[in-house]
Amino acid sequence: MKFKITPHIIEGIPSNYLIVHPKKSEKHDLKPGTLLISENSAYGFRLLTSSTISEGFAGINPEKMREFNIKDGEEIDLTPSGVEGVTRIIRRKMDKRTLTDTEIDTFISALNMGMLTNSHIAAFGAAVEINGMHEKETTAVAQAIYNHSRVFKAPAGKTVVDKHSIGGVAGNRITPLMIPIIAAAGLVIPKVSTRAITSPAGTVDTLEVVMNADLSFEEAEEVIEKTGACMVNGETVGLGSAADKFLSAVKQVKIDPKQMMIASILAKKKAAGAEYVIIDLPTGKGSKLPTRTDARRLAYDFSSVGSKLGMTVEAVISPGDKPIGAMIGPALEMQEVLQVLEGKHASLSLKRKALNISGLIFESVGVANRGEGEHMARTILDSGKALLKFREIVEAQGGDPNVSSESIFNAPYSHTIVAEKNDIVYSLDSYNIGMMARAAGAPHDKMAGIILHVDRGEQIQKGDPIVEIRAHSEGKLTDAINLMRTSPPIKLEMSILEHIKGTSAQEEF
């Protein structure tokens, strides 16, 4: 069935639609929601109807036109198709069956072409969340995502490495520190990142303060060729896009199947051309991995699946029970990154973590001897080479090459909370700190966030600054201040943790 294509945007719905006039739909007996796929199964669309479009045309989201290389006015041939086979695959996983490589590839292919509704995807995700997957299935998912992905072409003779953090810790902005250090050492590191979902700043949110992260696949390749690195948004660059479609659907129902997470991360690393990958697994109260046992299990899973995909995958278990940096929020985190790159006084924890993991990469791929990697990373940072490389990447991605920590704008409203008495800082709650920064407006308001003036175990005097809040309005400022009282992110030393009275303790257990 022939359709003459024109760009057409419908706000608020997924972009994999084809919209026709109701009369055309009736004429060909096509019901809204029908899946239409191309002859070679390269892409598919869900049919919608609207009288806003001419009977002689069919509308497609411009984003999809670019993705599938469809020109304005071009005629394409689409055929109605069912998804009964995929429904059977979902049912088999619900019944705790082990899926074959072919079944997994069929599901990922249908997902990649936009053939599945969010209900299909969420049902499959829930089945995996409840019943799990064998390692062989997880590997097959990763391979299928890779098979249906575009792949970066690595520069000749260069070693390609990558890093990933599972997130969940406020201020863990080591990526824009590590990438220029690693690239300045002559390694290639194409870093594909994401925006924040529940945190006060994702890597992309922070990068956008100084550069364009929304690069296309071709633009990202050009930056890699020019600088040996890139720092880009996974949604626009299109590596492992099937994984992004899956995660976008399941996050609406608040599920995150571990095996699908492993598969999607490693598939993207393979598509980026990485030979070596290091995974950062923050653990502790308030993080995604409460215990080291949880982190170790995940580390071994990553390593095993990565090996089957032809990569060397290692993991580090890092502290995740308090923020890494002292500045929380997109602009503030970028300011702190630049302070470290410039050699100014900044968070020691942030600097140390970036140097430690960069050093492990150097040792693992053989550019530094065992035990000398961190020293090599520190030398690159202290010499100013990392700052020069960072600015080179910024310029290649459309930013100001003269960017500095002094050039980052501040929010117009601020409020500093001070200590009410002499005391000792007992703990910092990473989760509540993140909530406080979000209440101030982060990450949507790039300049909003909080600055921590104290650290765990530190002695404070009455009147000392504890937390500084930055916001764009007095209302947001007040919201964040109120959280300091209801969900305090900083706890002072306690000599008594709990007082129990009475004799009816058994009733509580």
C-alpha positions as CSV (number, residue, x, y, z in Angstrom):
1,M,0.0,0.0,0.0
2,K,1.5,3.3,-1.1
3,F,1.7,6.4,1.2
4,K,3.1,9.8,0.1
5,I,5.0,11.1,3.1
6,T,4.9,14.6,4.7
7,P,6.3,15.8,8.0
8,H,3.7,15.9,10.7
9,I,4.1,16.2,14.5
10,I,1.6,15.1,17.1
11,E,2.6,16.3,20.6
12,G,2.4,13.9,23.6
13,I,2.5,10.5,21.8
14,P,5.4,8.3,20.8
15,S,7.0,9.3,17.5
16,N,6.5,5.9,15.6
17,Y,3.2,6.8,14.1
18,L,1.9,7.3,10.5
19,I,-1.1,9.6,10.3
20,V,-3.7,9.5,7.5
21,H,-7.1,11.1,6.8
22,P,-10.0,9.1,8.2
23,K,-11.4,8.6,4.7
24,K,-8.2,6.9,3.5
25,S,-8.3,4.7,6.6
26,E,-11.9,3.7,5.8
27,K,-11.2,3.2,2.1
28,H,-8.5,0.6,2.8
29,D,-10.2,-0.9,5.9
30,L,-7.3,0.1,8.2
31,K,-8.2,0.6,11.8
32,P,-6.3,3.0,14.1
33,G,-3.5,1.2,15.9
34,T,-2.8,-1.1,12.9
35,L,0.9,-1.9,12.5
36,L,2.3,-1.0,9.1
37,I,5.8,-2.3,8.2
38,S,8.1,-1.7,5.2
39,E,8.7,-4.5,2.6
40,N,12.2,-5.3,4.0
41,S,11.0,-4.9,7.6
42,A,13.5,-2.0,8.1
43,Y,10.9,0.1,9.9
44,G,7.3,0.1,11.1
45,F,4.6,2.6,12.2
46,R,1.4,2.6,14.1
47,L,-1.6,4.0,12.1
48,L,-3.4,7.1,13.5
49,T,-6.1,9.1,11.8
50,S,-6.8,12.8,11.7
51,S,-8.6,15.2,9.5
52,T,-5.8,17.7,9.9
53,I,-3.9,15.9,7.1
54,S,-4.7,15.9,3.4
55,E,-6.2,12.7,2.0
56,G,-3.3,12.5,-0.5
57,F,-0.6,12.4,2.2
58,A,0.5,10.4,5.2
59,G,2.3,12.2,8.1
60,I,5.4,10.9,9.9
61,N,7.3,12.6,12.7
62,P,10.3,14.4,11.2
63,E,12.6,12.7,13.7
64,K,11.6,9.3,12.3
65,M,11.9,10.6,8.7
66,R,15.5,11.4,9.5
67,E,16.1,8.1,11.3
68,F,14.8,6.0,8.4
69,N,16.1,8.4,5.6
70,I,12.5,9.1,4.3
71,K,12.3,12.3,2.2
72,D,9.5,14.8,2.2
73,G,7.1,13.8,-0.7
74,E,8.6,10.3,-1.0
75,E,6.2,7.4,-1.6
76,I,6.8,4.4,0.6
77,D,5.2,1.0,0.5
78,L,3.8,-0.3,3.8
79,T,1.9,-3.5,4.6
80,P,-0.4,-4.3,7.7
81,S,1.3,-6.7,10.0
82,G,0.3,-8.5,13.2
83,V,2.3,-9.1,16.4
84,E,0.9,-12.5,17.4
85,G,4.3,-14.1,17.3
86,V,5.7,-11.5,19.7
87,T,2.8,-12.0,22.0
88,R,3.6,-15.7,22.1
89,I,7.2,-14.9,23.1
90,I,6.0,-12.6,25.9
91,R,3.6,-15.4,27.1
92,R,6.5,-17.9,27.2
93,K,8.6,-15.6,29.4
94,M,5.6,-15.1,31.7
95,D,5.4,-18.9,31.9
96,K,9.1,-19.0,33.1
97,R,10.3,-20.5,29.9
98,T,13.9,-19.9,28.6
99,L,13.7,-18.0,25.3
100,T,15.7,-19.0,22.3
101,D,18.2,-16.7,20.5
102,T,15.7,-16.5,17.6
103,E,12.8,-15.6,19.8
104,I,14.8,-12.9,21.5
105,D,16.0,-11.5,18.2
106,T,12.4,-11.4,17.0
107,F,11.3,-9.5,20.0
108,I,14.1,-6.9,19.8
109,S,13.6,-6.5,16.0
110,A,9.9,-5.8,16.5
111,L,10.8,-3.4,19.3
112,N,13.4,-1.6,17.2
113,M,10.9,-1.1,14.3
114,G,8.3,0.4,16.5
115,M,6.0,-2.6,16.0
116,L,5.2,-3.0,19.7
117,T,2.9,-1.0,22.0
118,N,4.0,0.1,25.4
119,S,1.7,-2.6,26.8
120,H,3.7,-5.3,25.0
121,I,7.0,-3.9,26.2
122,A,5.8,-3.4,29.8
123,A,4.4,-6.9,29.9
124,F,7.7,-8.4,28.7
125,G,9.7,-6.2,31.2
126,A,7.4,-7.3,34.0
127,A,7.9,-11.0,33.1
128,V,11.7,-10.5,33.1
129,E,11.5,-8.6,36.4
130,I,9.6,-11.4,38.1
131,N,11.1,-14.5,36.4
132,G,14.5,-13.3,35.5
133,M,16.7,-14.5,32.6
134,H,19.5,-17.0,32.3
135,E,22.9,-15.6,31.3
136,K,22.5,-17.1,27.9
137,E,19.3,-15.1,27.4
138,T,20.9,-11.9,28.7
139,T,23.7,-12.3,26.2
140,A,21.3,-13.0,23.4
141,V,19.4,-9.8,24.3
142,A,22.6,-7.7,24.2
143,Q,23.7,-9.3,20.9
144,A,20.2,-8.6,19.4
145,I,20.3,-5.0,20.5
146,Y,23.8,-4.7,19.0
147,N,22.7,-6.4,15.7
148,H,20.0,-3.8,15.3
149,S,22.2,-0.8,16.2
150,R,24.4,1.5,14.2
151,V,28.0,1.0,15.1
152,F,30.8,3.6,15.5
153,K,33.8,3.0,13.3
154,A,36.9,3.0,15.6
155,P,39.9,5.1,14.4
156,A,42.5,2.8,12.9
157,G,45.2,1.6,15.3
158,K,43.5,3.1,18.4
159,T,42.4,1.3,21.5
160,V,38.7,2.1,22.3
161,V,37.6,2.1,26.0
162,D,34.5,3.1,27.9
163,K,33.1,3.5,31.3
164,H,29.6,3.4,32.9
165,S,28.1,4.2,36.3
166,I,24.8,2.7,37.3
167,G,24.1,6.1,39.0
168,G,21.9,6.8,42.0
169,V,24.5,9.0,43.8
170,A,24.3,12.8,43.9
171,G,27.3,14.7,42.5
172,N,28.9,11.6,40.9
173,R,30.0,13.7,37.9
174,I,33.3,11.9,37.1
175,T,32.5,11.4,33.3
176,P,33.4,14.9,32.1
177,L,36.6,14.6,34.2
178,M,37.6,11.1,33.1
179,I,36.9,11.5,29.3
180,P,39.5,14.3,28.7
181,I,42.1,12.6,30.9
182,I,41.7,9.3,29.0
183,A,41.6,10.9,25.6
184,A,44.6,13.0,26.4
185,A,46.5,9.7,27.0
186,G,45.8,8.7,23.4
187,L,43.0,6.3,24.0
188,V,39.6,6.7,22.2
189,I,36.5,7.0,24.5
190,P,33.1,7.6,22.8
191,K,30.9,8.4,25.8
192,V,27.2,8.0,25.3
193,S,25.2,9.2,28.3
194,T,21.6,10.0,29.5
195,R,19.6,12.7,31.1
196,A,18.4,12.5,34.7
197,I,15.3,10.4,35.5
198,T,15.0,10.8,39.3
199,S,18.3,12.5,40.2
200,P,19.0,16.2,40.3
201,A,21.4,16.0,37.3
202,G,22.3,13.4,34.7
203,T,25.5,13.6,32.7
204,V,23.7,15.0,29.6
205,D,22.0,17.7,31.8
206,T,25.4,18.8,33.1
207,L,27.2,18.7,29.7
208,E,24.5,20.9,28.1
209,V,25.7,23.8,30.4
210,V,28.8,24.2,28.2
211,M,28.2,22.2,25.0
212,N,25.7,20.6,22.7
213,A,25.2,17.0,23.7
214,D,22.3,16.3,21.3
215,L,24.5,15.2,18.4
216,S,23.5,12.9,15.6
217,F,25.4,9.6,14.9
218,E,27.4,11.3,12.1
219,E,28.2,14.4,14.1
220,A,29.4,12.2,17.0
221,E,31.7,10.2,14.7
222,E,33.2,13.5,13.4
223,V,33.9,14.6,17.0
224,I,35.5,11.2,17.8
225,E,37.7,11.5,14.7
226,K,38.8,15.0,15.6
227,T,39.3,14.7,19.4
228,G,39.5,11.0,20.2
229,A,36.4,11.3,22.3
230,C,32.8,12.6,22.5
231,M,30.2,13.2,25.3
232,V,26.8,12.8,23.7
233,N,23.1,12.1,24.4
234,G,22.2,8.4,23.7
235,E,18.7,9.5,22.6
236,T,20.0,11.5,19.6
237,V,23.1,9.5,18.6
238,G,21.1,6.3,18.2
239,L,23.5,3.6,19.5
240,G,21.4,0.6,20.7
241,S,18.1,2.5,20.2
242,A,16.1,-0.6,20.8
243,A,17.3,-0.5,24.4
244,D,16.2,3.1,24.8
245,K,12.8,2.3,23.5
246,F,12.5,-0.6,26.0
247,L,13.7,1.6,29.0
248,S,11.4,4.4,28.0
249,A,8.4,2.1,28.2
250,V,9.2,0.2,31.4
251,K,10.1,3.3,33.4
252,Q,6.5,4.4,33.2
253,V,5.6,1.4,35.3
254,K,8.6,1.8,37.6
255,I,10.4,-1.4,36.7
256,D,14.0,-1.9,35.8
257,P,14.8,-5.6,35.0
258,K,18.4,-6.2,36.0
259,Q,19.2,-8.5,33.0
260,M,17.8,-6.0,30.5
261,M,19.8,-3.3,32.1
262,I,23.0,-5.3,31.8
263,A,22.2,-6.3,28.2
264,S,21.4,-2.7,27.1
265,I,24.5,-1.2,28.7
266,L,26.8,-3.7,27.2
267,A,25.2,-3.7,23.8
268,K,25.7,0.1,23.6
269,K,29.4,-0.3,24.7
270,K,29.9,-2.9,22.0
271,A,28.2,-0.6,19.4
272,A,30.6,2.2,20.5
273,G,33.5,-0.1,19.6
274,A,34.8,-0.5,23.1
275,E,37.3,-3.3,23.7
276,Y,37.6,-2.6,27.4
277,V,34.8,-1.3,29.7
278,I,34.8,-0.4,33.4
279,I,31.6,-0.3,35.4
280,D,31.2,1.9,38.4
281,L,28.9,0.3,41.1
282,P,28.2,2.7,43.9
283,T,27.0,0.9,47.0
284,G,25.6,1.8,50.4
285,K,22.5,3.3,52.0
286,G,20.5,5.4,49.6
287,S,22.2,3.9,46.5
288,K,20.8,1.5,44.0
289,L,23.0,-1.3,45.5
290,P,22.5,-1.3,49.3
291,T,25.2,-3.9,50.0
292,R,28.6,-5.0,48.6
293,T,27.1,-8.5,48.1
294,D,24.6,-6.9,45.7
295,A,27.3,-5.0,43.9
296,R,29.6,-8.1,43.6
297,R,26.8,-10.2,42.0
298,L,26.2,-7.5,39.5
299,A,29.9,-7.0,38.8
300,Y,30.3,-10.7,37.9
301,D,27.2,-10.6,35.7
302,F,28.5,-7.7,33.8
303,S,31.9,-9.3,33.4
304,S,30.5,-12.7,32.3
305,V,28.1,-11.3,29.7
306,G,30.7,-8.8,28.4
307,S,33.2,-11.6,27.9
308,K,30.7,-13.5,25.7
309,L,30.2,-10.3,23.7
310,G,34.0,-10.1,23.0
311,M,34.8,-7.3,25.5
312,T,36.8,-7.2,28.6
313,V,34.5,-5.8,31.3
314,E,35.7,-5.0,34.8
315,A,33.9,-3.3,37.7
316,V,34.7,-1.2,40.7
317,I,32.6,-1.0,43.8
318,S,32.6,2.5,45.1
319,P,31.1,4.3,48.2
320,G,27.5,5.4,47.4
321,D,26.2,6.3,50.8
322,K,27.0,10.0,50.4
323,P,27.5,12.5,47.6
324,I,30.8,12.3,45.6
325,G,31.1,16.0,44.8
326,A,30.0,19.0,47.0
327,M,28.0,20.8,44.3
328,I,24.7,19.3,43.2
329,G,22.7,20.4,40.1
330,P,23.7,20.7,36.4
331,A,25.5,24.1,36.3
332,L,27.0,23.6,39.8
333,E,28.3,20.2,38.9
334,M,29.9,21.5,35.7
335,Q,31.4,24.3,37.7
336,E,33.0,21.8,40.1
337,V,34.3,19.7,37.2
338,L,36.0,22.8,35.7
339,Q,37.5,23.7,39.0
340,V,39.1,20.3,39.2
341,L,40.4,20.5,35.6
342,E,41.7,24.0,36.3
343,G,43.6,22.9,39.4
344,K,41.5,25.0,41.8
345,H,40.3,24.0,45.2
346,A,37.4,21.6,44.7
347,S,35.9,18.3,45.9
348,L,38.8,15.9,46.8
349,S,36.4,12.9,46.6
350,L,35.3,13.8,43.0
351,K,38.9,14.3,41.9
352,R,40.2,11.2,43.6
353,K,37.5,8.9,42.1
354,A,38.1,10.2,38.6
355,L,41.8,9.7,38.9
356,N,41.5,6.2,40.5
357,I,39.2,4.8,37.8
358,S,41.1,6.5,34.9
359,G,44.3,4.9,36.4
360,L,42.7,1.4,36.4
361,I,41.8,1.8,32.7
362,F,45.4,2.9,31.9
363,E,46.8,-0.2,33.7
364,S,44.2,-2.6,32.2
365,V,44.9,-1.7,28.6
366,G,48.6,-1.5,29.0
367,V,49.4,2.2,28.7
368,A,50.6,2.3,32.3
369,N,52.4,-0.3,34.4
370,R,50.6,-2.0,37.3
371,G,50.3,0.5,40.2
372,E,51.3,3.5,38.1
373,G,47.9,4.3,36.4
374,E,46.7,6.8,38.9
375,H,50.0,8.7,38.8
376,M,49.7,8.9,35.0
377,A,46.2,10.2,35.3
378,R,47.2,12.8,37.9
379,T,50.1,13.9,35.7
380,I,47.8,14.5,32.8
381,L,45.4,16.5,35.0
382,D,48.1,18.5,36.8
383,S,49.8,19.4,33.5
384,G,46.7,21.0,32.1
385,K,46.5,18.5,29.2
386,A,43.1,17.3,30.4
387,L,41.7,20.9,30.5
388,L,43.0,21.5,27.0
389,K,41.4,18.2,25.8
390,F,38.1,19.1,27.5
391,R,38.0,22.5,25.8
392,E,38.8,20.8,22.5
393,I,35.8,18.5,22.9
394,V,33.6,21.4,24.0
395,E,34.5,23.4,20.8
396,A,34.0,20.3,18.6
397,Q,30.5,19.9,20.1
398,G,29.5,23.6,19.5
399,G,30.5,25.1,22.8
400,D,32.9,28.0,23.8
401,P,36.5,26.7,23.9
402,N,37.3,29.3,26.5
403,V,34.8,28.0,29.0
404,S,35.9,28.2,32.6
405,S,34.5,27.7,36.1
406,E,34.2,31.5,36.4
407,S,32.0,31.7,33.2
408,I,29.2,29.4,34.6
409,F,26.1,31.5,35.5
410,N,24.6,31.3,39.0
411,A,20.9,31.2,39.8
412,P,19.5,34.6,41.0
413,Y,18.2,33.4,44.4
414,S,20.3,31.7,47.1
415,H,19.9,30.9,50.8
416,T,22.5,29.5,53.2
417,I,21.6,27.3,56.1
418,V,24.0,27.6,59.0
419,A,24.7,25.5,62.1
420,E,22.6,26.3,65.1
421,K,25.2,24.9,67.6
422,N,28.7,23.4,67.8
423,D,28.4,19.8,66.6
424,I,29.8,17.0,64.4
425,V,28.4,15.9,61.1
426,Y,27.2,12.3,61.6
427,S,26.0,11.5,58.0
428,L,25.0,12.9,54.6
429,D,22.0,11.3,53.0
430,S,22.6,11.2,49.3
431,Y,18.9,10.5,48.5
432,N,17.6,13.4,50.5
433,I,20.3,15.7,49.2
434,G,19.1,14.9,45.7
435,M,15.5,15.5,46.6
436,M,16.5,18.9,48.0
437,A,18.2,19.9,44.8
438,R,15.2,18.8,42.8
439,A,12.9,20.8,45.0
440,A,15.1,23.8,44.2
441,G,14.4,23.2,40.4
442,A,17.2,20.9,39.2
443,P,17.6,19.4,36.6
444,H,15.1,21.3,34.5
445,D,16.5,24.5,35.8
446,K,20.2,24.1,35.0
447,M,21.4,26.6,37.5
448,A,19.4,25.3,40.4
449,G,20.8,23.0,43.1
450,I,22.7,22.9,46.3
451,I,26.3,23.3,47.6
452,L,27.4,21.3,50.6
453,H,29.8,23.1,52.9
454,V,30.4,20.2,55.3
455,D,31.4,16.6,55.0
456,R,30.9,13.5,57.2
457,G,32.8,13.5,60.4
458,E,33.5,17.2,60.2
459,Q,33.4,19.4,63.3
460,I,31.2,22.5,62.9
461,Q,30.8,25.7,64.9
462,K,27.6,27.6,65.5
463,G,27.0,29.9,62.6
464,D,29.1,27.8,60.1
465,P,27.5,27.4,56.7
466,I,26.1,23.9,56.1
467,V,24.1,24.0,52.9
468,E,23.7,26.7,50.3
469,I,20.6,26.5,48.1
470,R,20.4,28.0,44.6
471,A,17.1,28.6,42.8
472,H,15.3,30.8,40.2
473,S,12.4,31.8,42.4
474,E,11.7,32.4,46.1
475,G,9.0,29.7,45.9
476,K,11.5,27.0,44.8
477,L,14.0,28.3,47.5
478,T,11.3,27.9,50.1
479,D,10.4,24.3,48.9
480,A,14.0,23.3,49.3
481,I,14.4,24.9,52.7
482,N,11.3,23.1,54.0
483,L,12.9,19.7,53.0
484,M,15.8,20.5,55.3
485,R,13.3,20.2,58.1
486,T,11.1,17.4,56.9
487,S,13.7,15.2,55.2
488,P,17.0,16.4,56.6
489,P,19.9,15.6,54.2
490,I,22.5,16.2,56.9
491,K,22.4,14.5,60.3
492,L,24.4,15.7,63.2
493,E,26.1,13.4,65.7
494,M,23.7,11.3,67.8
495,S,24.7,9.7,71.1
496,I,21.4,7.8,71.2
497,L,19.9,6.2,68.1
498,E,16.6,5.0,69.6
499,H,14.8,5.0,72.9
500,I,12.5,2.0,73.6
501,K,10.0,1.9,76.4
502,G,7.3,-0.6,77.4
503,T,7.1,-4.5,77.4
504,S,5.2,-5.1,74.2
505,A,8.1,-5.4,71.8
506,Q,6.9,-8.7,70.4
507,E,3.8,-6.9,68.9
508,E,6.1,-4.9,66.6
509,F,7.8,-7.9,65.0
